[in-house]
């Protein structure tokens, strides 16, 4: 029995592929935010000092 390259994927793909993508987005956001905080460029993410009160 040969497996077809373009066979219909199982129904579980509908669940776990978006889940894996979502986990990747969350991990990428967290790592990117930490890198932005380290470089001092993450003020818009709530990581910088709040200087709005001084104006």
N, CA, C and O atoms as a GROMACS GRO file, in nm:
protein
  220
    1UNK      N    1   0.084  -0.117   0.000
    1UNK     CA    2   0.000   0.000   0.000
    1UNK      C    3   0.089   0.125   0.000
    1UNK      O    4   0.169   0.144   0.091
    2UNK      N    5   0.074   0.207  -0.102
    2UNK     CA    6   0.153   0.330  -0.110
    2UNK      C    7   0.080   0.444  -0.041
    2UNK      O    8  -0.043   0.453  -0.042
    3UNK      N    9   0.158   0.530   0.018
    3UNK     CA   10   0.098   0.649   0.078
    3UNK      C   11   0.106   0.761  -0.025
    3UNK      O   12   0.208   0.778  -0.092
    4UNK      N   13   0.000   0.835  -0.037
    4UNK     CA   14  -0.004   0.944  -0.133
    4UNK      C   15   0.053   1.071  -0.069
    4UNK      O   16   0.028   1.099   0.048
    5UNK      N   17   0.128   1.145  -0.146
    5UNK     CA   18   0.190   1.267  -0.097
    5UNK      C   19   0.085   1.372  -0.066
    5UNK      O   20   0.098   1.448   0.030
    6UNK      N   21  -0.018   1.378  -0.147
    6UNK     CA   22  -0.122   1.479  -0.130
    6UNK      C   23  -0.249   1.423  -0.068
    6UNK      O   24  -0.359   1.468  -0.098
    7UNK      N   25  -0.233   1.324   0.018
    7UNK     CA   26  -0.349   1.264   0.083
    7UNK      C   27  -0.410   1.363   0.182
    7UNK      O   28  -0.343   1.454   0.230
    8UNK      N   29  -0.535   1.345   0.211
    8UNK     CA   30  -0.605   1.430   0.306
    8UNK      C   31  -0.548   1.407   0.446
    8UNK      O   32  -0.541   1.293   0.492
    9UNK      N   33  -0.507   1.515   0.513
    9UNK     CA   34  -0.450   1.497   0.648
    9UNK      C   35  -0.558   1.457   0.748
    9UNK      O   36  -0.676   1.483   0.726
   10UNK      N   37  -0.518   1.395   0.855
   10UNK     CA   38  -0.617   1.356   0.957
   10UNK      C   39  -0.681   1.480   1.022
   10UNK      O   40  -0.626   1.590   1.015
   11UNK      N   41  -0.794   1.460   1.082
   11UNK     CA   42  -0.869   1.570   1.143
   11UNK      C   43  -0.794   1.636   1.258
   11UNK      O   44  -0.821   1.751   1.292
   12UNK      N   45  -0.701   1.564   1.318
   12UNK     CA   46  -0.626   1.622   1.431
   12UNK      C   47  -0.539   1.740   1.386
   12UNK      O   48  -0.502   1.824   1.468
   13UNK      N   49  -0.506   1.747   1.257
   13UNK     CA   50  -0.427   1.859   1.206
   13UNK      C   51  -0.501   1.991   1.228
   13UNK      O   52  -0.438   2.095   1.251
   14UNK      N   53  -0.631   1.988   1.220
   14UNK     CA   54  -0.712   2.109   1.236
   14UNK      C   55  -0.695   2.165   1.376
   14UNK      O   56  -0.709   2.286   1.398
   15UNK      N   57  -0.666   2.078   1.472
   15UNK     CA   58  -0.651   2.122   1.610
   15UNK      C   59  -0.507   2.157   1.641
   15UNK      O   60  -0.480   2.266   1.692
   16UNK      N   61  -0.412   2.067   1.613
   16UNK     CA   62  -0.280   2.089   1.666
   16UNK      C   63  -0.193   2.182   1.583
   16UNK      O   64  -0.101   2.242   1.638
   17UNK      N   65  -0.218   2.198   1.454
   17UNK     CA   66  -0.138   2.293   1.376
   17UNK      C   67  -0.165   2.437   1.422
   17UNK      O   68  -0.068   2.509   1.447
   18UNK      N   69  -0.290   2.484   1.433
   18UNK     CA   70  -0.310   2.620   1.488
   18UNK      C   71  -0.259   2.634   1.631
   18UNK      O   72  -0.212   2.742   1.668
   19UNK      N   73  -0.267   2.529   1.711
   19UNK     CA   74  -0.216   2.534   1.848
   19UNK      C   75  -0.066   2.555   1.849
   19UNK      O   76  -0.015   2.636   1.926
   20UNK      N   77   0.006   2.483   1.764
   20UNK     CA   78   0.152   2.497   1.756
   20UNK      C   79   0.187   2.638   1.705
   20UNK      O   80   0.282   2.698   1.755
   21UNK      N   81   0.113   2.689   1.609
   21UNK     CA   82   0.138   2.825   1.559
   21UNK      C   83   0.115   2.927   1.670
   21UNK      O   84   0.193   3.020   1.686
   22UNK      N   85   0.007   2.911   1.746
   22UNK     CA   86  -0.022   3.002   1.856
   22UNK      C   87   0.087   2.999   1.961
   22UNK      O   88   0.128   3.104   2.011
   23UNK      N   89   0.135   2.882   1.996
   23UNK     CA   90   0.243   2.870   2.094
   23UNK      C   91   0.368   2.939   2.041
   23UNK      O   92   0.439   3.006   2.116
   24UNK      N   93   0.396   2.924   1.911
   24UNK     CA   94   0.512   2.992   1.851
   24UNK      C   95   0.500   3.143   1.856
   24UNK      O   96   0.598   3.212   1.881
   25UNK      N   97   0.380   3.194   1.833
   25UNK     CA   98   0.358   3.339   1.839
   25UNK      C   99   0.380   3.390   1.982
   25UNK      O  100   0.443   3.493   2.002
   26UNK      N  101   0.327   3.318   2.079
   26UNK     CA  102   0.342   3.359   2.218
   26UNK      C  103   0.489   3.356   2.260
   26UNK      O  104   0.538   3.451   2.322
   27UNK      N  105   0.560   3.249   2.226
   27UNK     CA  106   0.702   3.239   2.261
   27UNK      C  107   0.781   3.348   2.190
   27UNK      O  108   0.870   3.409   2.249
   28UNK      N  109   0.750   3.373   2.063
   28UNK     CA  110   0.819   3.479   1.990
   28UNK      C  111   0.794   3.616   2.050
   28UNK      O  112   0.885   3.698   2.055
   29UNK      N  113   0.672   3.642   2.095
   29UNK     CA  114   0.642   3.770   2.158
   29UNK      C  115   0.719   3.786   2.288
   29UNK      O  116   0.774   3.892   2.315
   30UNK      N  117   0.723   3.680   2.368
   30UNK     CA  118   0.793   3.687   2.497
   30UNK      C  119   0.942   3.708   2.475
   30UNK      O  120   1.003   3.793   2.541
   31UNK      N  121   1.002   3.633   2.384
   31UNK     CA  122   1.146   3.648   2.357
   31UNK      C  123   1.174   3.785   2.297
   31UNK      O  124   1.273   3.849   2.333
   32UNK      N  125   1.088   3.830   2.207
   32UNK     CA  126   1.106   3.962   2.147
   32UNK      C  127   1.091   4.074   2.247
   32UNK      O  128   1.162   4.174   2.241
   33UNK      N  129   0.999   4.058   2.340
   33UNK     CA  130   0.979   4.160   2.443
   33UNK      C  131   1.100   4.167   2.534
   33UNK      O  132   1.144   4.276   2.571
   34UNK      N  133   1.155   4.050   2.570
   34UNK     CA  134   1.274   4.049   2.656
   34UNK      C  135   1.392   4.115   2.583
   34UNK      O  136   1.469   4.189   2.644
   35UNK      N  137   1.405   4.088   2.455
   35UNK     CA  138   1.513   4.150   2.378
   35UNK      C  139   1.491   4.301   2.367
   35UNK      O  140   1.586   4.378   2.373
   36UNK      N  141   1.367   4.343   2.350
   36UNK     CA  142   1.336   4.485   2.343
   36UNK      C  143   1.363   4.556   2.474
   36UNK      O  144   1.412   4.669   2.476
   37UNK      N  145   1.331   4.490   2.585
   37UNK     CA  146   1.359   4.548   2.716
   37UNK      C  147   1.510   4.562   2.735
   37UNK      O  148   1.558   4.662   2.790
   38UNK      N  149   1.584   4.462   2.690
   38UNK     CA  150   1.730   4.464   2.705
   38UNK      C  151   1.790   4.578   2.624
   38UNK      O  152   1.887   4.641   2.667
   39UNK      N  153   1.735   4.604   2.506
   39UNK     CA  154   1.786   4.710   2.420
   39UNK      C  155   1.724   4.846   2.454
   39UNK      O  156   1.766   4.949   2.400
   40UNK      N  157   1.626   4.847   2.542
   40UNK     CA  158   1.562   4.972   2.580
   40UNK      C  159   1.465   5.026   2.477
   40UNK      O  160   1.441   5.147   2.470
   41UNK      N  161   1.410   4.938   2.397
   41UNK     CA  162   1.320   4.981   2.289
   41UNK      C  163   1.180   4.926   2.306
   41UNK      O  164   1.105   4.918   2.208
   42UNK      N  165   1.142   4.889   2.425
   42UNK     CA  166   1.012   4.824   2.444
   42UNK      C  167   0.917   4.912   2.525
   42UNK      O  168   0.832   4.859   2.598
   43UNK      N  169   0.929   5.043   2.514
   43UNK     CA  170   0.842   5.131   2.592
   43UNK      C  171   0.695   5.109   2.555
   43UNK      O  172   0.608   5.113   2.642
   44UNK      N  173   0.668   5.085   2.427
   44UNK     CA  174   0.530   5.068   2.383
   44UNK      C  175   0.469   4.938   2.434
   44UNK      O  176   0.348   4.920   2.426
   45UNK      N  177   0.551   4.847   2.485
   45UNK     CA  178   0.501   4.721   2.538
   45UNK      C  179   0.484   4.725   2.689
   45UNK      O  180   0.454   4.624   2.751
   46UNK      N  181   0.504   4.842   2.747
   46UNK     CA  182   0.491   4.853   2.892
   46UNK      C  183   0.616   4.818   2.967
   46UNK      O  184   0.611   4.802   3.089
   47UNK      N  185   0.728   4.804   2.898
   47UNK     CA  186   0.851   4.766   2.966
   47UNK      C  187   0.937   4.883   3.006
   47UNK      O  188   1.028   4.867   3.089
   48UNK      N  189   0.913   5.000   2.950
   48UNK     CA  190   0.997   5.115   2.981
   48UNK      C  191   0.941   5.197   3.095
   48UNK      O  192   0.832   5.171   3.146
   49UNK      N  193   1.018   5.298   3.135
   49UNK     CA  194   0.971   5.389   3.240
   49UNK      C  195   0.860   5.475   3.188
   49UNK      O  196   0.858   5.511   3.070
   50UNK      N  197   0.766   5.509   3.273
   50UNK     CA  198   0.653   5.591   3.234
   50UNK      C  199   0.689   5.738   3.255
   50UNK      O  200   0.680   5.788   3.367
   51UNK      N  201   0.728   5.809   3.149
   51UNK     CA  202   0.768   5.948   3.157
   51UNK      C  203   0.654   6.043   3.123
   51UNK      O  204   0.676   6.164   3.116
   52UNK      N  205   0.534   5.991   3.101
   52UNK     CA  206   0.422   6.078   3.062
   52UNK      C  207   0.382   6.174   3.174
   52UNK      O  208   0.330   6.281   3.146
   53UNK      N  209   0.408   6.136   3.300
   53UNK     CA  210   0.369   6.220   3.413
   53UNK      C  211   0.458   6.343   3.425
   53UNK      O  212   0.419   6.441   3.489
   54UNK      N  213   0.575   6.339   3.365
   54UNK     CA  214   0.669   6.450   3.380
   54UNK      C  215   0.641   6.567   3.290
   54UNK      O  216   0.693   6.676   3.313
   55UNK      N  217   0.558   6.549   3.188
   55UNK     CA  218   0.532   6.658   3.094
   55UNK      C  219   0.424   6.751   3.141
   55UNK      O  220   0.392   6.847   3.071
   0.00000   0.00000   0.00000
